[in-house]
Amino acid sequence: MTRVPVNEPIVLPDSPLPADAPLVMPIQDLRRVPQPMRTAAPDRWAWLPRLVVFGGAAVLSAVLVNEMYGVLAVAGLTPIEAVMLALFVVNIAWIAFAFMSATLGTLALLTGWGIFTVPARETRVPSGRTAILLPAYNEDAVRVFAAAAATAEGLAEAGASDAFDVFVLSDSTDPDAWIAEEAAFRALIRRRSRRARVFYRRRRHNTEKKAGNVAEWCKRFGAAYPFFVILDADSLMEPETLIRLALAMEESPQAGLIQTVPAIVNRNTLFARLQQFAGRVYGPVMAAGLGTWARGVGNYWGHNAIIRTEAFVGAAGLPTLRGRPPFGGHIMSHDFVEAALLRRAGWSVLLAPTLAGSYEESPPSLIDLATRDRRWCQGNLQHAKIVVARGLKWPSRVHMVTGIMSYVASPVWLMFLIAGLLLALQARFIRPEYFTEQFQLFPSWPVIDSERAIGLFVVTMAILFLPKLFGLAVALTDRRVRAGIGGAVRGTASVLVESLLAALLAPVMMAIQSAAVADIVLGRDAGWNPQRRDDGTVPFAEVFRRHRPHTVLGVLLGASAWAVSPQVLAWMSPAVLGLLLAAPVSALTARLGAGLALRRARLLSIPEESAPPAILTRAEATAAELAERIGAPREACDRLLSDPALLAFHRACLTPDRPHGRGGIDETLVLALARLDAADSIEEAVRFLSPREKLAVLADPQGLDRLALLPHARAAE
């Protein structure tokens, strides 16, 4: 009997998965406090950074609210002024909290105080096995499997091939994407790399979306892997980073999860480059602040993190929320909740803000961001039902509240602007009620203190802008980052460019998020749509259609402000200008040409552009090789029936399914088979079948047989 070398791939054409290693994953009860799985040692110094952030935010908010009260209450508060003051309290508390967190993060990065760091690897390798999970939903198969192969091969070169396995976990519902995944997987196998340990599994029913995808893997294979790493379809991690994370988990038995801070890379449209630069320069101070005050009660962002399987399976089984979507049903923003449940069970949830080698991508345009943001908004607002769950640590509740506020802040800001406009309108057109009470000695004048208002505006703008300067200052202290952003001069110019465009885009995002919050409150479900990853170019007619409501809002606000006075229009001009320019700015920032022009000028640059990380270069080269092997995108049935080996592999991967229709009948499949009987050729059958029906045929052996018996159109003629 021939012994298989340890680096020989476990993957076989007729068996794309290892042997099952099942675990039981109980559903957690949010109304009861569970028995802790671990007892954390008390953190004696956790109070200090929390006092800095929360105490500082409270003091700063109190000072600015008092100043706002002085601006409005020159002669007592009118009802509109009282509403405006209440909205200001919410807004300024949110801004002050972010400012103090950035301030703490800056101090932590400059001094090293309070930051969790992952130990250096030296020459060690993990003793246990870690799974790397790449959930995919209707993604570009070439990119997904190139990332899987690059990760596996990079780990093998680092001497850790026996310690890691890579799983592509498909939830794809697009037949073309599904068959392309199988073709890409077989192309990966045919590369005959002795270093790649890559597995592939597609779920027949994508219950509970990504959270259900990961939970199904845990229940089926989790017992074989003490740890698993979650990656997104657009994220990667350096092999050295993965090894260090696995070693850190082995050395920290209390740790349930370690979250990295991924840098945004590979972006070329102007909009995506704005996000890329902001994430690389401003992101570290915000992440360091969060990690420093949260300590062992950190948060989880759903990807680029390592998780202890025992902890996740025992503590993070998600319940289904009562009621219908958007507030009921499966938990969409599952990551925050999973982190909170892990900490509730006694596990530490840690953030490693200084660990390099973690990467992701971002949406290429404002329109693409809005599509993703709508789903995130619904998921975060769902947390209003979860934040009161029993047994959660208060920092976990704060994470959920901040997630909710990241969207609620937009309608609050919009209402604040409208309240200010109504106040100016009242003073300009409505005769004031000077004596509002029967025995009032002095009149009530609806006026404000203009000088204090200007001072308050300047201070508020400074609080909003200073974290960007903090991030730039920290970036300039690192020689590699300083060179990567073009030095102090180009780095400062990039901050100014980013700030200007961000100021134009902010009112549009305010309107988009306000509409999303309103949609959710009215009970409209967002669903779950796949994301575009590259070029964000959209025809201008479509851009204008998408931004027409924002333009109309800008016209209404601008005209109303001008009708009151030029001074009021000047006060509202930042928001009005952004809304009026929504369509052209959105179209411009979605273009590759605009982003590449700034790249050539070395503006909005990041270090990973001048010195691309090895994992990105490897993934790109592997993607080109796989694309050449599997050819151009093709219709699923055509690809499958023209490749007998792929068809045989596809049949071997099919799993039995219990029908979910009435009386145990899969109604979609029955209808699809009837359409096949009515078709005279494969091409006609493809035209007859809807995407759901085609999916049912491709998942059923009988359906495949009937499809294969049909001739091609030319043969039929």
C-alpha positions in Angstrom: 0.0 0.0 0.0 1.5 3.4 -1.1 1.7 6.0 1.6 0.3 9.4 0.7 2.8 12.2 1.4 1.6 14.6 4.1 1.4 17.5 1.7 -0.6 15.5 -0.9 -4.1 17.1 -1.3 -6.9 15.3 0.6 -9.2 16.5 -2.1 -10.4 13.8 -4.5 -12.5 14.3 -7.6 -15.3 12.1 -6.3 -15.0 13.4 -2.7 -14.7 17.1 -2.3 -15.1 17.0 1.5 -13.3 15.2 4.4 -15.0 12.8 6.7 -17.7 14.2 9.0 -16.8 15.2 12.5 -20.1 16.3 14.0 -20.8 18.6 16.9 -24.0 19.5 18.6 -24.7 23.3 18.5 -27.5 24.2 20.8 -29.7 27.3 20.2 -29.2 30.0 22.8 -32.0 31.4 24.8 -31.8 35.2 25.0 -34.3 35.2 28.0 -32.1 33.1 30.3 -28.6 33.4 31.6 -26.6 30.3 30.7 -24.0 28.6 32.8 -20.7 30.1 31.9 -18.3 27.9 29.9 -15.3 29.8 31.3 -14.7 32.1 34.3 -12.7 35.1 33.2 -10.1 36.6 35.6 -11.1 40.1 36.7 -9.5 42.9 34.6 -8.4 45.4 37.3 -7.5 48.1 34.9 -10.5 47.9 32.5 -12.1 50.9 34.2 -9.4 53.3 33.3 -9.7 53.4 29.4 -13.5 53.2 29.8 -13.4 56.2 32.1 -11.4 58.1 29.5 -13.8 57.3 26.7 -17.2 57.3 28.4 -16.4 59.9 31.0 -14.7 62.2 28.5 -17.6 61.8 26.1 -20.1 62.6 28.8 -18.1 65.8 29.9 -17.6 66.9 26.3 -21.3 66.3 25.5 -22.4 68.2 28.6 -20.3 71.2 27.8 -21.5 71.4 24.2 -25.2 70.8 25.1 -24.9 73.6 27.6 -23.5 75.8 24.9 -26.3 74.8 22.6 -28.8 75.6 25.3 -27.2 79.1 25.5 -27.6 79.5 21.8 -31.3 78.6 21.7 -32.6 79.8 25.1 -31.9 83.5 24.8 -35.4 84.2 25.9 -36.5 80.7 26.9 -37.0 77.6 24.8 -39.9 77.5 22.3 -41.3 74.1 21.4 -39.2 73.9 18.2 -36.1 75.0 20.0 -36.7 72.2 22.6 -36.9 69.6 19.8 -33.8 71.0 18.2 -31.9 70.8 21.5 -33.0 67.2 22.1 -31.8 66.2 18.6 -28.6 68.0 19.3 -28.1 66.0 22.5 -28.3 62.7 20.5 -26.0 63.9 17.7 -23.3 65.4 19.9 -23.2 62.4 22.3 -22.6 60.2 19.2 -19.9 62.5 17.9 -18.2 63.0 21.3 -18.0 59.2 21.8 -16.3 58.7 18.5 -13.9 61.5 19.2 -12.9 60.2 22.6 -12.5 56.7 21.2 -10.2 58.1 18.5 -8.3 60.1 21.1 -7.7 57.0 23.2 -6.7 55.0 20.2 -4.2 57.6 19.2 -2.6 57.6 22.6 -2.6 53.8 22.7 -0.9 53.5 19.3 1.8 56.1 20.2 2.5 54.6 23.6 1.6 50.9 23.2 -0.5 51.2 26.3 -3.5 48.9 26.6 -3.3 47.3 23.2 -3.7 43.5 22.7 -0.9 42.2 20.6 -0.5 38.8 19.0 2.9 37.3 19.9 5.5 36.8 17.2 5.7 33.4 15.6 9.5 32.8 15.6 9.7 29.3 14.0 6.7 27.6 15.7 3.7 26.1 13.9 0.3 25.3 15.5 0.0 21.9 17.0 -3.8 21.6 16.2 -5.7 22.0 13.0 -7.4 25.2 11.9 -10.1 25.4 9.2 -10.2 28.5 7.0 -13.8 29.1 5.8 -14.7 31.1 2.7 -18.5 31.5 2.6 -19.5 32.4 -1.0 -22.9 33.6 -2.3 -23.2 34.0 -6.1 -19.6 35.3 -6.2 -17.0 35.1 -9.0 -15.9 31.5 -8.7 -12.4 32.2 -10.1 -11.7 34.8 -7.5 -13.0 32.7 -4.6 -11.0 29.6 -5.5 -7.9 31.6 -6.3 -8.1 33.0 -2.8 -8.5 29.5 -1.4 -5.5 28.2 -3.4 -3.3 31.1 -2.6 -4.0 30.8 1.1 -3.4 27.0 1.1 -0.2 27.2 -0.9 1.1 30.2 1.1 0.6 28.2 4.3 2.4 25.2 2.8 5.4 27.4 1.9 5.4 28.7 5.5 5.7 25.1 6.7 2.2 24.9 8.1 0.3 22.9 5.5 -0.6 20.1 8.0 -2.1 22.7 10.4 -4.7 24.3 8.1 -7.4 23.2 5.7 -9.4 25.6 3.5 -13.1 25.2 2.9 -15.1 27.0 0.3 -18.7 27.0 1.6 -21.1 27.9 -1.2 -24.6 29.2 -0.6 -25.0 30.2 -4.3 -28.5 30.3 -5.7 -27.5 31.3 -9.2 -27.2 28.1 -11.3 -24.4 29.7 -13.5 -22.4 30.6 -10.3 -22.9 27.1 -8.8 -21.6 25.2 -11.9 -18.8 27.7 -12.3 -17.7 27.0 -8.7 -17.5 23.3 -9.5 -15.6 24.0 -12.6 -13.1 26.2 -10.7 -12.7 23.6 -8.0 -11.9 20.9 -10.6 -9.5 23.2 -12.2 -7.8 23.7 -8.9 -7.5 19.9 -8.5 -6.0 19.5 -11.9 -3.3 21.9 -11.0 -2.0 19.0 -9.0 -0.5 21.2 -6.3 0.8 19.0 -3.5 0.4 22.0 -1.2 -3.2 22.8 -1.6 -5.6 21.4 1.0 -8.9 22.8 -0.3 -12.4 21.5 0.1 -15.7 22.5 -1.4 -19.3 22.2 -0.2 -22.5 23.8 -1.5 -25.6 23.8 0.6 -28.8 22.9 -1.2 -30.9 25.3 1.0 -29.2 28.5 2.2 -31.1 28.7 5.5 -30.2 31.7 7.6 -27.7 32.9 5.0 -24.1 33.3 6.1 -24.7 32.5 9.8 -26.5 29.3 8.9 -23.7 28.4 6.4 -21.0 28.7 9.1 -23.2 26.9 11.7 -23.8 24.0 9.3 -20.1 23.6 8.9 -19.5 23.6 12.6 -22.2 21.0 13.2 -20.8 18.8 10.4 -17.0 19.1 10.6 -16.3 21.2 13.7 -15.0 18.3 16.0 -11.9 17.9 13.7 -10.8 21.6 14.1 -10.1 23.3 17.4 -10.2 26.7 15.6 -11.6 28.2 12.4 -10.9 31.4 10.6 -13.7 33.2 8.8 -12.9 35.1 5.5 -15.2 36.9 3.2 -15.3 36.3 -0.5 -13.3 39.5 -1.0 -10.9 39.1 1.9 -7.5 37.5 2.4 -4.9 37.0 5.2 -1.2 36.5 5.0 0.0 33.0 6.0 2.2 34.4 8.7 -0.9 36.2 10.2 -2.9 33.0 10.1 -0.2 31.1 11.9 0.3 33.7 14.5 -3.5 33.8 15.2 -3.7 30.0 15.6 -0.7 30.1 18.0 -2.3 32.9 20.0 -5.4 30.9 20.4 -3.4 27.8 21.5 -1.6 30.0 24.1 -4.8 31.8 25.3 -7.3 29.1 26.5 -9.6 31.9 27.7 -9.9 33.5 24.2 -13.0 32.7 22.2 -12.4 35.0 19.3 -9.6 37.3 18.0 -10.6 39.9 15.5 -8.1 41.5 13.1 -8.5 44.9 11.5 -8.4 44.3 7.7 -7.0 46.9 5.5 -9.0 47.7 2.3 -6.9 46.9 -0.8 -7.1 46.5 -4.6 -9.5 49.4 -5.1 -9.4 51.7 -8.1 -12.6 53.6 -8.5 -12.5 57.0 -6.8 -15.2 56.1 -4.3 -13.5 52.9 -3.3 -10.1 54.6 -3.1 -11.7 57.2 -0.7 -12.7 54.3 1.6 -9.4 52.5 1.1 -7.4 55.6 2.2 -9.7 56.4 5.1 -9.6 52.9 6.4 -5.8 52.7 6.1 -5.1 56.1 7.7 -8.0 56.8 10.1 -9.1 53.3 10.7 -6.2 52.3 13.0 -6.9 55.0 15.6 -10.6 54.1 15.8 -9.8 50.4 16.0 -7.2 50.9 18.7 -9.5 53.0 20.7 -12.3 50.4 20.5 -9.9 47.6 21.4 -8.4 49.5 24.3 -11.6 50.3 26.1 -13.4 47.1 25.2 -10.5 44.9 26.4 -11.8 41.3 26.5 -15.3 42.3 25.6 -14.6 43.2 22.1 -16.6 42.9 18.9 -16.7 40.7 15.8 -17.1 42.0 12.3 -18.0 38.7 10.6 -14.7 38.0 8.8 -10.9 38.1 9.1 -11.2 36.6 12.6 -10.2 33.4 14.3 -12.7 31.6 16.5 -12.5 28.8 19.0 -14.8 26.1 17.7 -15.7 24.8 21.2 -16.7 28.3 22.3 -18.7 29.1 19.1 -20.6 25.8 19.1 -21.3 25.9 22.8 -22.3 29.6 23.1 -23.2 31.2 19.8 -26.1 29.1 18.4 -28.4 31.9 17.1 -32.1 31.8 17.8 -34.8 32.9 15.3 -36.3 36.2 16.4 -40.0 36.4 17.0 -42.1 38.1 14.4 -41.6 38.7 10.7 -38.8 40.5 9.0 -37.4 43.1 9.1 -37.3 42.9 12.9 -38.1 39.2 13.2 -36.7 36.1 11.5 -33.1 35.0 11.3 -30.5 37.4 12.7 -28.9 39.3 9.8 -26.0 41.1 11.5 -25.1 37.9 13.3 -21.5 38.9 14.1 -22.2 41.4 16.9 -24.6 38.9 18.5 -22.2 36.0 18.3 -19.5 38.1 20.0 -21.9 39.1 22.7 -22.9 35.5 23.3 -19.3 34.3 23.4 -18.6 36.9 26.1 -21.8 36.0 28.0 -20.5 32.4 28.2 -17.2 33.6 29.8 -15.0 33.7 26.7 -12.8 36.7 25.8 -13.4 38.5 22.6 -10.2 40.3 21.6 -9.3 42.9 19.0 -5.8 43.0 17.6 -5.5 46.4 16.0 -1.8 46.3 15.2 -1.6 42.8 13.6 -0.7 43.3 9.9 -1.5 41.0 7.0 -5.3 41.1 7.0 -7.1 42.5 3.9 -10.5 43.0 2.4 -12.1 45.0 -0.4 -15.0 47.5 -0.5 -17.9 48.4 -2.7 -16.8 50.3 -5.9 -19.5 53.0 -5.9 -22.0 54.8 -3.7 -24.8 52.9 -5.2 -23.2 49.6 -4.4 -22.5 50.7 -0.9 -26.1 51.8 -0.5 -27.3 48.3 -1.5 -25.0 46.6 1.1 -25.8 49.3 3.7 -29.5 48.6 3.4 -29.0 45.0 4.6 -26.6 46.1 7.3 -29.1 48.7 8.5 -31.8 46.1 8.9 -29.4 43.8 10.7 -28.2 46.5 13.1 -31.8 47.7 13.9 -32.7 44.1 14.6 -30.3 44.4 17.6 -32.9 46.5 19.3 -34.6 43.2 20.2 -31.3 41.6 21.3 -29.6 44.4 23.3 -31.9 43.6 26.2 -31.0 39.9 26.3 -30.2 38.6 29.7 -26.6 38.0 30.8 -24.9 40.2 28.2 -21.9 42.3 29.4 -22.5 46.0 29.2 -19.8 46.6 26.7 -21.5 44.1 24.4 -24.7 46.1 24.7 -22.7 49.3 23.9 -21.4 47.6 20.7 -25.0 46.9 19.6 -26.2 50.4 20.5 -23.4 52.0 18.5 -24.3 49.8 15.6 -27.9 51.0 15.9 -26.8 54.6 16.2 -24.6 54.4 13.1 -27.8 54.4 11.2 -30.2 56.2 13.5 -27.8 59.2 13.5 -28.7 59.9 9.9 -32.5 60.6 10.4 -31.6 62.4 13.6 -29.3 64.7 11.7 -31.9 65.2 9.0 -34.5 66.1 11.6 -32.1 68.5 13.2 -31.7 70.3 9.9 -35.4 70.5 9.4 -35.9 71.7 13.0 -33.4 74.5 12.4 -35.2 75.4 9.1 -38.5 75.5 10.9 -37.0 77.7 13.7 -35.7 80.2 11.1 -39.1 80.0 9.3 -40.9 80.8 12.5 -38.7 83.8 13.2 -39.0 85.1 9.6 -42.7 84.6 8.8 -44.7 83.8 11.9 -45.7 86.5 14.3 -44.2 85.5 17.7 -46.4 85.1 20.8 -44.4 87.5 23.0 -46.5 86.7 26.1 -47.3 83.0 26.2 -48.6 83.0 29.8 -51.3 85.2 31.4 -49.1 86.8 34.0 -45.8 86.8 32.1 -43.8 90.0 32.8 -41.2 89.7 30.0 -41.8 88.6 26.4 -40.5 85.4 24.8 -38.5 86.2 21.7 -37.8 83.4 19.2 -34.2 84.4 18.7 -30.8 82.7 19.0 -27.3 83.8 20.1 -25.6 84.0 16.7 -22.0 84.5 18.1 -22.3 81.4 20.3 -23.8 79.5 17.4 -20.8 80.2 15.2 -18.4 79.2 18.0 -20.3 76.0 18.6 -20.3 75.2 14.9 -16.5 75.6 14.7 -16.0 73.4 17.8 -18.3 70.7 16.4 -16.4 70.7 13.0 -13.1 70.4 14.9 -14.4 67.4 16.8 -15.4 65.8 13.6 -12.2 66.5 11.7 -9.6 66.0 14.4 -9.7 62.1 14.3 -8.6 62.4 10.7 -5.6 64.5 11.8 -4.9 62.0 14.6 -4.9 59.2 12.1 -2.5 61.1 9.7 -0.2 61.9 12.6 0.0 58.2 13.6 0.6 57.2 10.0 3.5 59.7 9.6 5.3 58.1 12.6 5.6 54.8 10.7 8.3 55.0 8.0 6.6 52.4 5.8 3.1 53.9 6.0 4.5 57.4 5.6 6.2 56.4 2.4 3.2 54.5 1.2 0.8 57.5 1.5 3.3 59.7 -0.4 5.0 61.4 2.6 3.8 64.2 4.8 2.9 66.6 1.9 0.9 64.1 -0.3 -0.5 62.5 2.8 -1.9 65.8 4.0 -3.2 66.6 0.5 -4.9 63.2 0.4 -6.6 63.9 3.7 -7.9 67.2 2.3 -9.2 65.5 -0.9 -10.8 62.8 1.1 -12.4 65.2 3.5 -13.8 67.4 0.7 -15.4 64.5 -1.1 -16.6 62.9 2.1 -18.3 66.2 3.0 -20.1 66.1 -0.3 -21.1 62.4 0.1 -22.2 62.7 3.7 -25.5 64.4 3.1 -26.3 61.8 0.4 -25.5 58.9 2.8 -27.7 60.8 5.4 -30.6 60.7 3.0 -30.0 57.0 2.0 -29.7 55.8 5.5 -32.7 57.9 6.6 -34.8 56.2 3.9 -33.5 52.8 4.9 -34.5 53.3 8.5 -37.9 54.5 7.4 -38.3 51.4 5.2 -37.4 49.1 8.1 -39.7 50.9 10.5 -42.5 50.5 7.9 -41.8 46.7 7.8 -40.0 46.4 4.4 -37.5 43.5 4.3 -34.1 44.1 2.5 -33.4 40.5 1.5 -29.9 39.5 0.7 -28.3 40.5 -2.6 -24.8 39.6 -3.9 -22.3 42.4 -4.2 -20.4 43.8 -7.1 -16.7 43.8 -6.4 -14.9 45.7 -9.1 -15.9 48.4 -11.5 -18.7 50.6 -10.2 -19.5 52.3 -13.4 -23.3 52.8 -13.9 -25.0 54.6 -16.8 -25.7 58.2 -15.8 -29.4 57.8 -16.5 -29.5 55.1 -13.8 -27.4 57.1 -11.5 -29.7 60.1 -11.8 -32.7 57.8 -11.3 -31.2 56.4 -8.1 -30.3 59.8 -6.8 -33.4 61.7 -7.9 -35.0 61.7 -4.5 -31.8 63.1 -3.0 -31.6 65.9 -5.6 -35.3 66.8 -4.9 -34.6 66.9 -1.2 -31.7 69.2 -1.8 -33.9 71.5 -4.0 -36.6 71.7 -1.3 -34.2 72.3 1.5 -32.3 75.0 -0.5 -35.4 76.8 -1.7 -36.9 76.8 1.8 -33.7 78.1 3.3 -33.4 80.8 0.7 -37.0 81.8 1.3 -36.1 82.5 4.9 -32.8 84.3 4.4 -29.4 84.0 2.7 -27.9 83.4 6.1 -30.0 80.3 6.7 -29.1 79.0 3.2 -25.4 79.6 4.1 -25.9 77.6 7.3 -27.5 74.7 5.4 -25.2 75.0 2.4 -23.0 71.9 3.1 -26.0 69.6 3.2 -27.8 71.3 0.4 -24.8 71.3 -1.9 -24.1 67.6 -1.3 -27.7 66.7 -2.1 -27.9 68.8 -5.2 -24.6 67.3 -6.5 -25.6 63.7 -5.5 -25.9 62.3 -9.1 -22.8 63.9 -10.7 -20.6 63.2 -7.6 -21.9 59.6 -7.4 -21.2 59.1 -11.1 -17.7 60.6 -10.9 -16.6 58.7 -7.9 -17.8 55.4 -9.4 -15.5 55.8 -12.4 -12.2 53.9 -12.7 -10.6 56.8 -14.6 -11.0 59.3 -11.8 -9.6 56.9 -9.2 -6.6 55.9 -11.4 -5.8 59.6 -12.2 -5.4 60.3 -8.5 -3.4 57.1 -8.1 -1.0 58.3 -10.8 -0.7 61.6 -8.9 0.0 59.5 -5.7 -3.0 60.9 -3.9 -5.2 58.6 -1.8 -2.3 56.1 -1.9 -1.7 53.3 0.6 1.5 51.3 1.3 -0.1 48.1 -0.1 -0.1 49.7 -3.6 3.6 50.5 -3.8 4.6 47.2 -2.2 1.7 44.6 -2.8 1.5 41.9 -0.2 2.6 38.4 -1.3 -0.9 36.9 -0.7 -2.5 39.5 -3.0 0.0 38.9 -5.8 -0.3 35.1 -5.5 -4.1 35.3 -5.5 -4.1 37.5 -8.6 -1.7 35.1 -10.5 -3.8 32.1 -9.5 -7.0 33.8 -10.6 -5.5 34.4 -14.1 -4.5 30.7 -14.3 -7.9 29.4 -13.2 -9.7 31.8 -15.6 -7.7 30.4 -18.5 -8.4 26.8 -17.4 -12.2 27.1 -17.1 -12.7 29.6 -19.9 -15.2 32.4 -20.3 -18.4 32.6 -18.2 -21.0 30.2 -19.6 -24.6 29.2 -19.0 -24.8 26.4 -16.4 -26.4 23.7 -18.5 -24.2 24.3 -21.5 -21.1 24.2 -19.3 -22.2 21.0 -17.5 -23.4 19.0 -20.6 -20.3 19.9 -22.7 -17.9 18.5 -20.1 -18.6 14.8 -19.2 -16.0 14.9 -16.4 -17.6 17.9 -14.8 -21.0 16.4 -15.1 -19.8 13.2 -13.4 -18.2 15.3 -10.6 -21.4 17.3 -10.3 -23.5 14.1 -9.9 -21.1 12.8 -7.2 -21.5 16.0 -5.2 -25.3 15.9 -5.1 -26.8 15.1 -1.8 -30.3 13.6 -1.1 -32.9 16.2 -0.3 -36.3 15.9 1.4 -38.8 18.0 -0.5 -40.1 21.1 1.3 -43.3 21.5 -0.7 -46.9 20.4 0.2 -47.2 16.7 0.8 -43.5 16.1 0.4 -43.5 17.3 -3.2 -41.0 19.7 -4.6 -43.4 21.8 -6.7 -40.6 23.7 -8.4 -38.9 20.5 -9.6 -42.2 19.0 -10.8 -42.9 22.1 -12.9 -39.3 22.1 -14.2 -39.5 18.5 -15.3 -42.8 19.3 -17.1 -41.0 22.1 -18.9 -38.2 19.7 -19.9 -40.8 17.3 -21.3 -42.2 20.2 -23.4 -38.8 21.2 -24.8 -37.4 20.0 -28.1 -33.8 20.9 -27.4 -31.4 21.9 -24.6 -31.4 25.5 -25.7 -35.2 25.6 -25.6 -35.3 24.0 -22.2 -32.9 26.7 -20.9 -35.2 29.3 -22.3 -38.3 27.7 -20.7 -36.7 27.3 -17.2 -36.7 30.0 -14.6 -33.5 30.3 -12.5 -35.2 28.5 -9.6 -36.4 25.7 -11.9 -33.0 25.4 -13.4 -31.5 25.1 -10.0 -34.0 22.4 -9.1 -33.1 20.4 -12.3 -29.4 20.7 -11.7 -29.8 19.5 -8.1 -31.9 16.4 -9.1 -30.5 13.2 -10.7 -33.7 12.6 -12.6 -33.7 16.2 -13.9 -30.1 15.8 -15.0 -31.0 12.6 -16.9 -33.9 14.3 -18.7 -31.8 17.3 -19.5 -29.0 15.2 -20.9 -31.4 13.3 -23.2 -32.4 16.5 -25.0 -30.5 17.2 -28.3 -28.8 20.5 -29.1 -30.9 22.8 -31.3 -28.9 22.0 -34.5 -29.1 18.3 -33.9 -32.8 18.6 -33.4 -33.2 20.4 -36.7 
